[in-house]
Amino acid sequence: MTMPMKLYVGDILRLKKTHPCGGAEWEVLRTGMDFRVKCLKCGHSVMISRVKLEKDIKKVLKSMGGDVAAPPEQDQ
Ligand SMILES: [Zn+2]
């Protein structure tokens, strides 16, 4: 069992796969079964499946789920 990665809108990711423009850093614009990520270098956004994206992540540079700008936690 592998833990699903916690990814949030606004996260900055460094992927193994680079955009044709050469950028390797991406911002998460939309989460779900499919993610939309924006290339930080040229500003283009692409759709990518969660499975594929998780495999491509080299490093999470900024996580909205971390200490930085963490959303308020609520017990549900
Ligand atoms: Zn690009």
N, CA, C, O and the ligand as a Tripos MOL2 file, in Angstrom:
@<TRIPOS>MOLECULE
protein
  305   303    77     0     0
PROTEIN
NO_CHARGES

@<TRIPOS>ATOM
      1 N           0.8450   -1.2130    0.0000 N.3       1 MET1
      2 CA          0.0000    0.0000    0.0000 C.3       1 MET1
      3 C           0.8730    1.2530    0.0000 C.2       1 MET1
      4 O           1.7630    1.4160    0.8340 O.2       1 MET1
      5 N           0.6010    2.0950   -0.9210 N.am      2 THR2
      6 CA          1.3150    3.3660   -0.9260 C.3       2 THR2
      7 C           0.3600    4.4800   -0.5360 C.2       2 THR2
      8 O          -0.7990    4.5030   -0.9490 O.2       2 THR2
      9 N           0.8520    5.3660    0.2350 N.am      3 MET3
     10 CA          0.0450    6.5130    0.6490 C.3       3 MET3
     11 C          -0.1570    7.4450   -0.5450 C.2       3 MET3
     12 O           0.7960    7.7640   -1.2560 O.2       3 MET3
     13 N          -1.3850    7.8760   -0.7600 N.am      4 PRO4
     14 CA         -1.5530    8.8840   -1.8080 C.3       4 PRO4
     15 C          -0.8590   10.1660   -1.3840 C.2       4 PRO4
     16 O          -0.8900   10.5440   -0.2130 O.2       4 PRO4
     17 N          -0.2410   10.8230   -2.3330 N.am      5 MET5
     18 CA          0.4460   12.0610   -1.9970 C.3       5 MET5
     19 C          -0.5620   13.1460   -1.7110 C.2       5 MET5
     20 O          -1.6200   13.2200   -2.3370 O.2       5 MET5
     21 N          -0.2230   13.9760   -0.7690 N.am      6 LYS6
     22 CA         -1.1050   15.0940   -0.4770 C.3       6 LYS6
     23 C          -0.6920   16.2790   -1.3250 C.2       6 LYS6
     24 O           0.3320   16.9220   -1.0930 O.2       6 LYS6
     25 N          -1.5140   16.5380   -2.3020 N.am      7 LEU7
     26 CA         -1.2270   17.6460   -3.2030 C.3       7 LEU7
     27 C          -2.3860   18.6290   -3.1660 C.2       7 LEU7
     28 O          -3.5550   18.2440   -3.1140 O.2       7 LEU7
     29 N          -2.0380   19.8800   -3.1940 N.am      8 TYR8
     30 CA         -3.0500   20.9190   -3.0790 C.3       8 TYR8
     31 C          -2.8900   21.9500   -4.1910 C.2       8 TYR8
     32 O          -1.8190   22.1120   -4.7740 O.2       8 TYR8
     33 N          -3.9860   22.6340   -4.4590 N.am      9 VAL9
     34 CA         -3.9280   23.7460   -5.3970 C.3       9 VAL9
     35 C          -2.9630   24.7850   -4.8330 C.2       9 VAL9
     36 O          -3.0710   25.1790   -3.6720 O.2       9 VAL9
     37 N          -2.0400   25.2160   -5.6460 N.am     10 GLY10
     38 CA         -1.0580   26.2010   -5.2050 C.3      10 GLY10
     39 C           0.3050   25.5900   -4.9090 C.2      10 GLY10
     40 O           1.2910   26.3090   -4.7450 O.2      10 GLY10
     41 N           0.3590   24.2510   -4.8400 N.am     11 ASP11
     42 CA          1.6470   23.6000   -4.6010 C.3      11 ASP11
     43 C           2.5890   23.8480   -5.7780 C.2      11 ASP11
     44 O           2.1650   23.9460   -6.9300 O.2      11 ASP11
     45 N           3.8680   23.9450   -5.4570 N.am     12 ILE12
     46 CA          4.8800   24.0700   -6.5070 C.3      12 ILE12
     47 C           5.6700   22.7720   -6.5400 C.2      12 ILE12
     48 O           6.2380   22.3450   -5.5350 O.2      12 ILE12
     49 N           5.6960   22.1500   -7.7190 N.am     13 LEU13
     50 CA          6.3500   20.8540   -7.8730 C.3      13 LEU13
     51 C           7.4940   20.9150   -8.8560 C.2      13 LEU13
     52 O           7.4550   21.6520   -9.8420 O.2      13 LEU13
     53 N           8.5260   20.1180   -8.5670 N.am     14 ARG14
     54 CA          9.5680   19.9330   -9.5670 C.3      14 ARG14
     55 C           9.3740   18.5300  -10.1330 C.2      14 ARG14
     56 O           9.4140   17.5460   -9.3940 O.2      14 ARG14
     57 N           9.1650   18.4430  -11.4280 N.am     15 LEU15
     58 CA          8.9060   17.1550  -12.0690 C.3      15 LEU15
     59 C          10.1300   16.6480  -12.8130 C.2      15 LEU15
     60 O          11.0060   17.4090  -13.2250 O.2      15 LEU15
     61 N          10.1530   15.3000  -12.9710 N.am     16 LYS16
     62 CA         11.2330   14.6980  -13.7550 C.3      16 LYS16
     63 C          11.1010   15.0990  -15.2040 C.2      16 LYS16
     64 O          12.0770   15.2980  -15.9280 O.2      16 LYS16
     65 N           9.8140   15.2100  -15.6000 N.am     17 LYS17
     66 CA          9.5450   15.5700  -16.9930 C.3      17 LYS17
     67 C           9.5550   17.0860  -17.1250 C.2      17 LYS17
     68 O           8.9240   17.8010  -16.3460 O.2      17 LYS17
     69 N          10.2620   17.5430  -18.0950 N.am     18 THR18
     70 CA         10.2970   18.9830  -18.3130 C.3      18 THR18
     71 C           9.3880   19.3720  -19.4680 C.2      18 THR18
     72 O           9.1430   18.5760  -20.3750 O.2      18 THR18
     73 N           8.9020   20.5760  -19.4260 N.am     19 HIS19
     74 CA          8.0790   21.1330  -20.4930 C.3      19 HIS19
     75 C           8.9890   21.3880  -21.6920 C.2      19 HIS19
     76 O          10.1920   21.5930  -21.5290 O.2      19 HIS19
     77 N           8.4140   21.3760  -22.9000 N.am     20 PRO20
     78 CA          9.2400   21.6910  -24.0840 C.3      20 PRO20
     79 C          10.0300   22.9940  -23.9510 C.2      20 PRO20
     80 O          11.0700   23.1530  -24.5900 O.2      20 PRO20
     81 N           9.5440   23.9270  -23.1240 N.am     21 CYS21
     82 CA         10.2620   25.1980  -22.9620 C.3      21 CYS21
     83 C          11.4740   25.0470  -22.0530 C.2      21 CYS21
     84 O          12.2870   25.9640  -21.9390 O.2      21 CYS21
     85 N          11.5970   23.8920  -21.4070 N.am     22 GLY22
     86 CA         12.7420   23.6650  -20.5300 C.3      22 GLY22
     87 C          12.4220   23.7940  -19.0570 C.2      22 GLY22
     88 O          13.2490   23.4680  -18.2050 O.2      22 GLY22
     89 N          11.2220   24.2690  -18.7530 N.am     23 GLY23
     90 CA         10.8370   24.4330  -17.3520 C.3      23 GLY23
     91 C          10.5570   23.1070  -16.6790 C.2      23 GLY23
     92 O           9.9740   22.2110  -17.2890 O.2      23 GLY23
     93 N          10.9640   22.9730  -15.4280 N.am     24 ALA24
     94 CA         10.7230   21.7290  -14.6900 C.3      24 ALA24
     95 C           9.9080   21.9910  -13.4270 C.2      24 ALA24
     96 O           9.6240   21.0780  -12.6520 O.2      24 ALA24
     97 N           9.5410   23.2500  -13.2370 N.am     25 GLU25
     98 CA          8.7700   23.5830  -12.0400 C.3      25 GLU25
     99 C           7.3420   23.9490  -12.4230 C.2      25 GLU25
    100 O           7.1030   24.7220  -13.3500 O.2      25 GLU25
    101 N           6.4100   23.3750  -11.6880 N.am     26 TRP26
    102 CA          4.9980   23.4850  -12.0440 C.3      26 TRP26
    103 C           4.1650   23.8770  -10.8410 C.2      26 TRP26
    104 O           4.4670   23.5030   -9.7080 O.2      26 TRP26
    105 N           3.1100   24.6370  -11.1030 N.am     27 GLU27
    106 CA          2.1790   24.9990  -10.0440 C.3      27 GLU27
    107 C           0.8850   24.2180  -10.2500 C.2      27 GLU27
    108 O           0.3850   24.1260  -11.3710 O.2      27 GLU27
    109 N           0.3490   23.6620   -9.1800 N.am     28 VAL28
    110 CA         -0.9090   22.9210   -9.2680 C.3      28 VAL28
    111 C          -2.0810   23.9010   -9.3450 C.2      28 VAL28
    112 O          -2.2730   24.7330   -8.4570 O.2      28 VAL28
    113 N          -2.8530   23.7870  -10.4180 N.am     29 LEU29
    114 CA         -4.0150   24.6610  -10.5870 C.3      29 LEU29
    115 C          -5.3040   23.9560  -10.2180 C.2      29 LEU29
    116 O          -6.2740   24.5820   -9.7900 O.2      29 LEU29
    117 N          -5.3000   22.6290  -10.3920 N.am     30 ARG30
    118 CA         -6.5110   21.8700  -10.1180 C.3      30 ARG30
    119 C          -6.1490   20.4640   -9.6780 C.2      30 ARG30
    120 O          -5.2590   19.8400  -10.2560 O.2      30 ARG30
    121 N          -6.8280   19.9640   -8.6630 N.am     31 THR31
    122 CA         -6.5700   18.5990   -8.2040 C.3      31 THR31
    123 C          -7.7850   17.7230   -8.5060 C.2      31 THR31
    124 O          -8.8430   18.2230   -8.8900 O.2      31 THR31
    125 N          -7.6240   16.4290   -8.3310 N.am     32 GLY32
    126 CA         -8.7130   15.4930   -8.6080 C.3      32 GLY32
    127 C          -8.1570   14.2570   -9.2830 C.2      32 GLY32
    128 O          -6.9790   13.9420   -9.1180 O.2      32 GLY32
    129 N          -8.9790   13.5500  -10.0380 N.am     33 MET33
    130 CA         -8.4980   12.3940  -10.7940 C.3      33 MET33
    131 C          -7.4660   12.8590  -11.8070 C.2      33 MET33
    132 O          -6.4460   12.2090  -12.0370 O.2      33 MET33
    133 N          -7.7620   14.0010  -12.4020 N.am     34 ASP34
    134 CA         -6.8090   14.6370  -13.2990 C.3      34 ASP34
    135 C          -6.3890   15.9620  -12.7010 C.2      34 ASP34
    136 O          -7.1950   16.6960  -12.1290 O.2      34 ASP34
    137 N          -5.1180   16.2490  -12.8450 N.am     35 PHE35
    138 CA         -4.5790   17.4950  -12.3310 C.3      35 PHE35
    139 C          -4.3400   18.4570  -13.4840 C.2      35 PHE35
    140 O          -4.0800   18.0420  -14.6130 O.2      35 PHE35
    141 N          -4.4320   19.7270  -13.1890 N.am     36 ARG36
    142 CA         -3.9770   20.7250  -14.1450 C.3      36 ARG36
    143 C          -2.7790   21.4180  -13.5100 C.2      36 ARG36
    144 O          -2.8660   21.9350  -12.3960 O.2      36 ARG36
    145 N          -1.6790   21.4240  -14.2190 N.am     37 VAL37
    146 CA         -0.4810   22.0640  -13.6950 C.3      37 VAL37
    147 C           0.0270   23.1070  -14.6910 C.2      37 VAL37
    148 O          -0.0860   22.9500  -15.9070 O.2      37 VAL37
    149 N           0.5820   24.1610  -14.1340 N.am     38 LYS38
    150 CA          1.0700   25.2550  -14.9740 C.3      38 LYS38
    151 C           2.5870   25.3110  -14.9250 C.2      38 LYS38
    152 O           3.1910   25.2840  -13.8520 O.2      38 LYS38
    153 N           3.1870   25.3890  -16.0950 N.am     39 CYS39
    154 CA          4.6340   25.5320  -16.1980 C.3      39 CYS39
    155 C           5.0030   26.9350  -15.7040 C.2      39 CYS39
    156 O           4.4940   27.9340  -16.2120 O.2      39 CYS39
    157 N           5.8860   26.9970  -14.7130 N.am     40 LEU40
    158 CA          6.2270   28.3030  -14.1430 C.3      40 LEU40
    159 C           7.1240   29.1270  -15.0540 C.2      40 LEU40
    160 O           7.2440   30.3420  -14.8970 O.2      40 LEU40
    161 N           7.7450   28.4540  -15.9990 N.am     41 LYS41
    162 CA          8.6620   29.1790  -16.8700 C.3      41 LYS41
    163 C           7.9210   29.9300  -17.9710 C.2      41 LYS41
    164 O           8.1800   31.1080  -18.2160 O.2      41 LYS41
    165 N           6.9910   29.2310  -18.6350 N.am     42 CYS42
    166 CA          6.3150   29.8760  -19.7660 C.3      42 CYS42
    167 C           4.8370   30.1540  -19.5050 C.2      42 CYS42
    168 O           4.1950   30.8720  -20.2720 O.2      42 CYS42
    169 N           4.2950   29.5880  -18.4230 N.am     43 GLY43
    170 CA          2.9190   29.8940  -18.0630 C.3      43 GLY43
    171 C           1.8630   29.0240  -18.7250 C.2      43 GLY43
    172 O           0.6700   29.2230  -18.4960 O.2      43 GLY43
    173 N           2.2770   28.0700  -19.5370 N.am     44 HIS44
    174 CA          1.3080   27.1670  -20.1600 C.3      44 HIS44
    175 C           0.8430   26.1290  -19.1470 C.2      44 HIS44
    176 O           1.6110   25.7060  -18.2820 O.2      44 HIS44
    177 N          -0.4220   25.7200  -19.2590 N.am     45 SER45
    178 CA         -0.9040   24.6980  -18.3440 C.3      45 SER45
    179 C          -1.2890   23.4450  -19.1180 C.2      45 SER45
    180 O          -1.7290   23.5130  -20.2660 O.2      45 SER45
    181 N          -1.1130   22.2980  -18.4630 N.am     46 VAL46
    182 CA         -1.4430   21.0190  -19.0870 C.3      46 VAL46
    183 C          -2.2280   20.1620  -18.1120 C.2      46 VAL46
    184 O          -2.1220   20.3230  -16.8960 O.2      46 VAL46
    185 N          -3.0250   19.2400  -18.6660 N.am     47 MET47
    186 CA         -3.7360   18.2690  -17.8430 C.3      47 MET47
    187 C          -2.8670   17.0250  -17.7300 C.2      47 MET47
    188 O          -2.2100   16.6170  -18.6890 O.2      47 MET47
    189 N          -2.8750   16.4320  -16.5480 N.am     48 ILE48
    190 CA         -2.1020   15.2050  -16.3400 C.3      48 ILE48
    191 C          -2.8320   14.3750  -15.2910 C.2      48 ILE48
    192 O          -3.3700   14.9200  -14.3280 O.2      48 ILE48
    193 N          -2.8500   13.0630  -15.4760 N.am     49 SER49
    194 CA         -3.5470   12.2200  -14.5070 C.3      49 SER49
    195 C          -2.7590   12.1880  -13.2010 C.2      49 SER49
    196 O          -1.5360   12.3340  -13.2020 O.2      49 SER49
    197 N          -3.4650   11.9980  -12.0910 N.am     50 ARG50
    198 CA         -2.8240   11.9850  -10.7780 C.3      50 ARG50
    199 C          -1.7090   10.9380  -10.7180 C.2      50 ARG50
    200 O          -0.6110   11.2040  -10.2300 O.2      50 ARG50
    201 N          -2.0240    9.7290  -11.2320 N.am     51 VAL51
    202 CA         -1.0410    8.6380  -11.1970 C.3      51 VAL51
    203 C           0.2500    9.0410  -11.8930 C.2      51 VAL51
    204 O           1.3490    8.8250  -11.3830 O.2      51 VAL51
    205 N           0.0850    9.6340  -13.0740 N.am     52 LYS52
    206 CA          1.2400   10.0280  -13.8660 C.3      52 LYS52
    207 C           2.0130   11.1520  -13.1690 C.2      52 LYS52
    208 O           3.2430   11.1470  -13.1130 O.2      52 LYS52
    209 N           1.2700   12.0900  -12.6530 N.am     53 LEU53
    210 CA          1.9080   13.2260  -11.9880 C.3      53 LEU53
    211 C           2.7230   12.7690  -10.7790 C.2      53 LEU53
    212 O           3.8620   13.1940  -10.5890 O.2      53 LEU53
    213 N           2.1230   11.8940   -9.9600 N.am     54 GLU54
    214 CA          2.8220   11.4130   -8.7590 C.3      54 GLU54
    215 C           4.1240   10.7260   -9.1150 C.2      54 GLU54
    216 O           5.1210   10.8540   -8.4040 O.2      54 GLU54
    217 N           4.1110    9.9870  -10.2310 N.am     55 LYS55
    218 CA          5.3280    9.2930  -10.6660 C.3      55 LYS55
    219 C           6.3910   10.2720  -11.1220 C.2      55 LYS55
    220 O           7.5890   10.0110  -11.0130 O.2      55 LYS55
    221 N           5.9360   11.3990  -11.6310 N.am     56 ASP56
    222 CA          6.8630   12.3770  -12.1930 C.3      56 ASP56
    223 C           7.4390   13.3550  -11.1790 C.2      56 ASP56
    224 O           8.3870   14.0800  -11.4800 O.2      56 ASP56
    225 N           6.8710   13.3750   -9.9840 N.am     57 ILE57
    226 CA          7.3340   14.3480   -9.0020 C.3      57 ILE57
    227 C           8.7190   13.9930   -8.4740 C.2      57 ILE57
    228 O           8.9560   12.8950   -7.9680 O.2      57 ILE57
    229 N           9.6120   14.9440   -8.6080 N.am     58 LYS58
    230 CA         10.9590   14.7820   -8.0920 C.3      58 LYS58
    231 C          10.9930   15.3550   -6.6830 C.2      58 LYS58
    232 O          11.5730   14.7760   -5.7650 O.2      58 LYS58
    233 N          10.3570   16.5040   -6.5410 N.am     59 LYS59
    234 CA         10.3900   17.2040   -5.2590 C.3      59 LYS59
    235 C           9.2150   18.1710   -5.1660 C.2      59 LYS59
    236 O           8.8500   18.8270   -6.1420 O.2      59 LYS59
    237 N           8.6370   18.2440   -3.9790 N.am     60 VAL60
    238 CA          7.6080   19.2580   -3.7420 C.3      60 VAL60
    239 C           8.3170   20.4880   -3.1900 C.2      60 VAL60
    240 O           8.8250   20.4740   -2.0680 O.2      60 VAL60
    241 N           8.3460   21.5460   -3.9850 N.am     61 LEU61
    242 CA          9.0950   22.7400   -3.5800 C.3      61 LEU61
    243 C           8.3100   23.5660   -2.5730 C.2      61 LEU61
    244 O           8.8820   24.1860   -1.6760 O.2      61 LEU61
    245 N           7.0020   23.5650   -2.7330 N.am     62 LYS62
    246 CA          6.1560   24.3060   -1.8080 C.3      62 LYS62
    247 C           4.8440   23.5560   -1.6680 C.2      62 LYS62
    248 O           4.2010   23.2240   -2.6640 O.2      62 LYS62
    249 N           4.4460   23.2890   -0.4270 N.am     63 SER63
    250 CA          3.1840   22.5950   -0.2260 C.3      63 SER63
    251 C           2.2110   23.4520    0.5560 C.2      63 SER63
    252 O           2.5370   23.9700    1.6240 O.2      63 SER63
    253 N           1.0260   23.5940    0.0200 N.am     64 MET64
    254 CA         -0.0050   24.3450    0.7110 C.3      64 MET64
    255 C          -0.4960   23.5780    1.9370 C.2      64 MET64
    256 O          -1.1830   24.1300    2.7960 O.2      64 MET64
    257 N          -0.1320   22.2940    2.0020 N.am     65 GLY65
    258 CA         -0.5450   21.4750    3.1460 C.3      65 GLY65
    259 C           0.4760   21.5070    4.2660 C.2      65 GLY65
    260 O           0.2250   20.9880    5.3540 O.2      65 GLY65
    261 N           1.6380   22.1210    4.0060 N.am     66 GLY66
    262 CA          2.6890   22.1890    5.0190 C.3      66 GLY66
    263 C           2.4940   23.3520    5.9680 C.2      66 GLY66
    264 O           1.3790   23.8400    6.1530 O.2      66 GLY66
    265 N           3.5960   23.7930    6.5700 N.am     67 ASP67
    266 CA          3.4980   24.8830    7.5430 C.3      67 ASP67
    267 C           3.2270   26.2050    6.8470 C.2      67 ASP67
    268 O           2.6470   27.1260    7.4220 O.2      67 ASP67
    269 N           3.6640   26.2760    5.5900 N.am     68 VAL68
    270 CA          3.5160   27.5280    4.8590 C.3      68 VAL68
    271 C           2.0760   27.6990    4.3890 C.2      68 VAL68
    272 O           1.5660   26.8910    3.6130 O.2      68 VAL68
    273 N           1.4440   28.7320    4.8550 N.am     69 ALA69
    274 CA          0.0810   29.0540    4.4260 C.3      69 ALA69
    275 C          -0.8650   27.8720    4.5260 C.2      69 ALA69
    276 O          -1.6690   27.6340    3.6250 O.2      69 ALA69
    277 N          -0.7680   27.1360    5.6180 N.am     70 ALA70
    278 CA         -1.6280   25.9680    5.8050 C.3      70 ALA70
    279 C          -3.0860   26.3950    5.9800 C.2      70 ALA70
    280 O          -3.3880   27.3370    6.7130 O.2      70 ALA70
    281 N          -3.9710   25.6920    5.3030 N.am     71 PRO71
    282 CA         -5.3930   26.0140    5.4920 C.3      71 PRO71
    283 C          -5.8360   25.5900    6.8810 C.2      71 PRO71
    284 O          -5.2660   24.6510    7.4370 O.2      71 PRO71
    285 N          -6.8230   26.2420    7.4580 N.am     72 PRO72
    286 CA         -7.2710   25.8630    8.8000 C.3      72 PRO72
    287 C          -7.7650   24.4300    8.8270 C.2      72 PRO72
    288 O          -8.5370   24.0130    7.9640 O.2      72 PRO72
    289 N          -7.3160   23.6770    9.8230 N.am     73 GLU73
    290 CA         -7.7180   22.2850    9.9390 C.3      73 GLU73
    291 C          -9.0410   22.1920   10.6790 C.2      73 GLU73
    292 O          -9.2760   22.8760   11.6750 O.2      73 GLU73
    293 N          -9.8880   21.3310   10.1650 N.am     74 GLN74
    294 CA        -11.1720   21.1630   10.8330 C.3      74 GLN74
    295 C         -11.4680   19.6890   11.0160 C.2      74 GLN74
    296 O         -11.2360   18.8820   10.1160 O.2      74 GLN74
    297 N         -11.9750   19.3460   12.1730 N.am     75 ASP75
    298 CA        -12.4050   17.9660   12.3920 C.3      75 ASP75
    299 C         -13.7280   17.7620   11.6930 C.2      75 ASP75
    300 O         -14.6560   18.5630   11.8100 O.2      75 ASP75
    301 N         -13.7850   16.6650   10.9620 N.am     76 GLN76
    302 CA        -15.0510   16.4170   10.2510 C.3      76 GLN76
    303 C         -15.7490   15.2210   10.8460 C.2      76 GLN76
    304 O         -16.8300   14.8470   10.3900 O.2      76 GLN76
    305 ZN          6.8600   25.7550  -20.2660 Zn       77 ZN77
@<TRIPOS>BOND
     1     1     2 1
     2     2     3 1
     3     3     4 2
     4     3     5 am
     5     5     6 1
     6     6     7 1
     7     7     8 2
     8     7     9 am
     9     9    10 1
    10    10    11 1
    11    11    12 2
    12    11    13 am
    13    13    14 1
    14    14    15 1
    15    15    16 2
    16    15    17 am
    17    17    18 1
    18    18    19 1
    19    19    20 2
    20    19    21 am
    21    21    22 1
    22    22    23 1
    23    23    24 2
    24    23    25 am
    25    25    26 1
    26    26    27 1
    27    27    28 2
    28    27    29 am
    29    29    30 1
    30    30    31 1
    31    31    32 2
    32    31    33 am
    33    33    34 1
    34    34    35 1
    35    35    36 2
    36    35    37 am
    37    37    38 1
    38    38    39 1
    39    39    40 2
    40    39    41 am
    41    41    42 1
    42    42    43 1
    43    43    44 2
    44    43    45 am
    45    45    46 1
    46    46    47 1
    47    47    48 2
    48    47    49 am
    49    49    50 1
    50    50    51 1
    51    51    52 2
    52    51    53 am
    53    53    54 1
    54    54    55 1
    55    55    56 2
    56    55    57 am
    57    57    58 1
    58    58    59 1
    59    59    60 2
    60    59    61 am
    61    61    62 1
    62    62    63 1
    63    63    64 2
    64    63    65 am
    65    65    66 1
    66    66    67 1
    67    67    68 2
    68    67    69 am
    69    69    70 1
    70    70    71 1
    71    71    72 2
    72    71    73 am
    73    73    74 1
    74    74    75 1
    75    75    76 2
    76    75    77 am
    77    77    78 1
    78    78    79 1
    79    79    80 2
    80    79    81 am
    81    81    82 1
    82    82    83 1
    83    83    84 2
    84    83    85 am
    85    85    86 1
    86    86    87 1
    87    87    88 2
    88    87    89 am
    89    89    90 1
    90    90    91 1
    91    91    92 2
    92    91    93 am
    93    93    94 1
    94    94    95 1
    95    95    96 2
    96    95    97 am
    97    97    98 1
    98    98    99 1
    99    99   100 2
   100    99   101 am
   101   101   102 1
   102   102   103 1
   103   103   104 2
   104   103   105 am
   105   105   106 1
   106   106   107 1
   107   107   108 2
   108   107   109 am
   109   109   110 1
   110   110   111 1
   111   111   112 2
   112   111   113 am
   113   113   114 1
   114   114   115 1
   115   115   116 2
   116   115   117 am
   117   117   118 1
   118   118   119 1
   119   119   120 2
   120   119   121 am
   121   121   122 1
   122   122   123 1
   123   123   124 2
   124   123   125 am
   125   125   126 1
   126   126   127 1
   127   127   128 2
   128   127   129 am
   129   129   130 1
   130   130   131 1
   131   131   132 2
   132   131   133 am
   133   133   134 1
   134   134   135 1
   135   135   136 2
   136   135   137 am
   137   137   138 1
   138   138   139 1
   139   139   140 2
   140   139   141 am
   141   141   142 1
   142   142   143 1
   143   143   144 2
   144   143   145 am
   145   145   146 1
   146   146   147 1
   147   147   148 2
   148   147   149 am
   149   149   150 1
   150   150   151 1
   151   151   152 2
   152   151   153 am
   153   153   154 1
   154   154   155 1
   155   155   156 2
   156   155   157 am
   157   157   158 1
   158   158   159 1
   159   159   160 2
   160   159   161 am
   161   161   162 1
   162   162   163 1
   163   163   164 2
   164   163   165 am
   165   165   166 1
   166   166   167 1
   167   167   168 2
   168   167   169 am
   169   169   170 1
   170   170   171 1
   171   171   172 2
   172   171   173 am
   173   173   174 1
   174   174   175 1
   175   175   176 2
   176   175   177 am
   177   177   178 1
   178   178   179 1
   179   179   180 2
   180   179   181 am
   181   181   182 1
   182   182   183 1
   183   183   184 2
   184   183   185 am
   185   185   186 1
   186   186   187 1
   187   187   188 2
   188   187   189 am
   189   189   190 1
   190   190   191 1
   191   191   192 2
   192   191   193 am
   193   193   194 1
   194   194   195 1
   195   195   196 2
   196   195   197 am
   197   197   198 1
   198   198   199 1
   199   199   200 2
   200   199   201 am
   201   201   202 1
   202   202   203 1
   203   203   204 2
   204   203   205 am
   205   205   206 1
   206   206   207 1
   207   207   208 2
   208   207   209 am
   209   209   210 1
   210   210   211 1
   211   211   212 2
   212   211   213 am
   213   213   214 1
   214   214   215 1
   215   215   216 2
   216   215   217 am
   217   217   218 1
   218   218   219 1
   219   219   220 2
   220   219   221 am
   221   221   222 1
   222   222   223 1
   223   223   224 2
   224   223   225 am
   225   225   226 1
   226   226   227 1
   227   227   228 2
   228   227   229 am
   229   229   230 1
   230   230   231 1
   231   231   232 2
   232   231   233 am
   233   233   234 1
   234   234   235 1
   235   235   236 2
   236   235   237 am
   237   237   238 1
   238   238   239 1
   239   239   240 2
   240   239   241 am
   241   241   242 1
   242   242   243 1
   243   243   244 2
   244   243   245 am
   245   245   246 1
   246   246   247 1
   247   247   248 2
   248   247   249 am
   249   249   250 1
   250   250   251 1
   251   251   252 2
   252   251   253 am
   253   253   254 1
   254   254   255 1
   255   255   256 2
   256   255   257 am
   257   257   258 1
   258   258   259 1
   259   259   260 2
   260   259   261 am
   261   261   262 1
   262   262   263 1
   263   263   264 2
   264   263   265 am
   265   265   266 1
   266   266   267 1
   267   267   268 2
   268   267   269 am
   269   269   270 1
   270   270   271 1
   271   271   272 2
   272   271   273 am
   273   273   274 1
   274   274   275 1
   275   275   276 2
   276   275   277 am
   277   277   278 1
   278   278   279 1
   279   279   280 2
   280   279   281 am
   281   281   282 1
   282   282   283 1
   283   283   284 2
   284   283   285 am
   285   285   286 1
   286   286   287 1
   287   287   288 2
   288   287   289 am
   289   289   290 1
   290   290   291 1
   291   291   292 2
   292   291   293 am
   293   293   294 1
   294   294   295 1
   295   295   296 2
   296   295   297 am
   297   297   298 1
   298   298   299 1
   299   299   300 2
   300   299   301 am
   301   301   302 1
   302   302   303 1
   303   303   304 2
@<TRIPOS>SUBSTRUCTURE
     1 MET1         2 RESIDUE 1 A MET
     2 THR2         6 RESIDUE 1 A THR
     3 MET3        10 RESIDUE 1 A MET
     4 PRO4        14 RESIDUE 1 A PRO
     5 MET5        18 RESIDUE 1 A MET
     6 LYS6        22 RESIDUE 1 A LYS
     7 LEU7        26 RESIDUE 1 A LEU
     8 TYR8        30 RESIDUE 1 A TYR
     9 VAL9        34 RESIDUE 1 A VAL
    10 GLY10       38 RESIDUE 1 A GLY
    11 ASP11       42 RESIDUE 1 A ASP
    12 ILE12       46 RESIDUE 1 A ILE
    13 LEU13       50 RESIDUE 1 A LEU
    14 ARG14       54 RESIDUE 1 A ARG
    15 LEU15       58 RESIDUE 1 A LEU
    16 LYS16       62 RESIDUE 1 A LYS
    17 LYS17       66 RESIDUE 1 A LYS
    18 THR18       70 RESIDUE 1 A THR
    19 HIS19       74 RESIDUE 1 A HIS
    20 PRO20       78 RESIDUE 1 A PRO
    21 CYS21       82 RESIDUE 1 A CYS
    22 GLY22       86 RESIDUE 1 A GLY
    23 GLY23       90 RESIDUE 1 A GLY
    24 ALA24       94 RESIDUE 1 A ALA
    25 GLU25       98 RESIDUE 1 A GLU
    26 TRP26      102 RESIDUE 1 A TRP
    27 GLU27      106 RESIDUE 1 A GLU
    28 VAL28      110 RESIDUE 1 A VAL
    29 LEU29      114 RESIDUE 1 A LEU
    30 ARG30      118 RESIDUE 1 A ARG
    31 THR31      122 RESIDUE 1 A THR
    32 GLY32      126 RESIDUE 1 A GLY
    33 MET33      130 RESIDUE 1 A MET
    34 ASP34      134 RESIDUE 1 A ASP
    35 PHE35      138 RESIDUE 1 A PHE
    36 ARG36      142 RESIDUE 1 A ARG
    37 VAL37      146 RESIDUE 1 A VAL
    38 LYS38      150 RESIDUE 1 A LYS
    39 CYS39      154 RESIDUE 1 A CYS
    40 LEU40      158 RESIDUE 1 A LEU
    41 LYS41      162 RESIDUE 1 A LYS
    42 CYS42      166 RESIDUE 1 A CYS
    43 GLY43      170 RESIDUE 1 A GLY
    44 HIS44      174 RESIDUE 1 A HIS
    45 SER45      178 RESIDUE 1 A SER
    46 VAL46      182 RESIDUE 1 A VAL
    47 MET47      186 RESIDUE 1 A MET
    48 ILE48      190 RESIDUE 1 A ILE
    49 SER49      194 RESIDUE 1 A SER
    50 ARG50      198 RESIDUE 1 A ARG
    51 VAL51      202 RESIDUE 1 A VAL
    52 LYS52      206 RESIDUE 1 A LYS
    53 LEU53      210 RESIDUE 1 A LEU
    54 GLU54      214 RESIDUE 1 A GLU
    55 LYS55      218 RESIDUE 1 A LYS
    56 ASP56      222 RESIDUE 1 A ASP
    57 ILE57      226 RESIDUE 1 A ILE
    58 LYS58      230 RESIDUE 1 A LYS
    59 LYS59      234 RESIDUE 1 A LYS
    60 VAL60      238 RESIDUE 1 A VAL
    61 LEU61      242 RESIDUE 1 A LEU
    62 LYS62      246 RESIDUE 1 A LYS
    63 SER63      250 RESIDUE 1 A SER
    64 MET64      254 RESIDUE 1 A MET
    65 GLY65      258 RESIDUE 1 A GLY
    66 GLY66      262 RESIDUE 1 A GLY
    67 ASP67      266 RESIDUE 1 A ASP
    68 VAL68      270 RESIDUE 1 A VAL
    69 ALA69      274 RESIDUE 1 A ALA
    70 ALA70      278 RESIDUE 1 A ALA
    71 PRO71      282 RESIDUE 1 A PRO
    72 PRO72      286 RESIDUE 1 A PRO
    73 GLU73      290 RESIDUE 1 A GLU
    74 GLN74      294 RESIDUE 1 A GLN
    75 ASP75      298 RESIDUE 1 A ASP
    76 GLN76      302 RESIDUE 1 A GLN
    77 ZN77       305 GROUP 0 **** ****
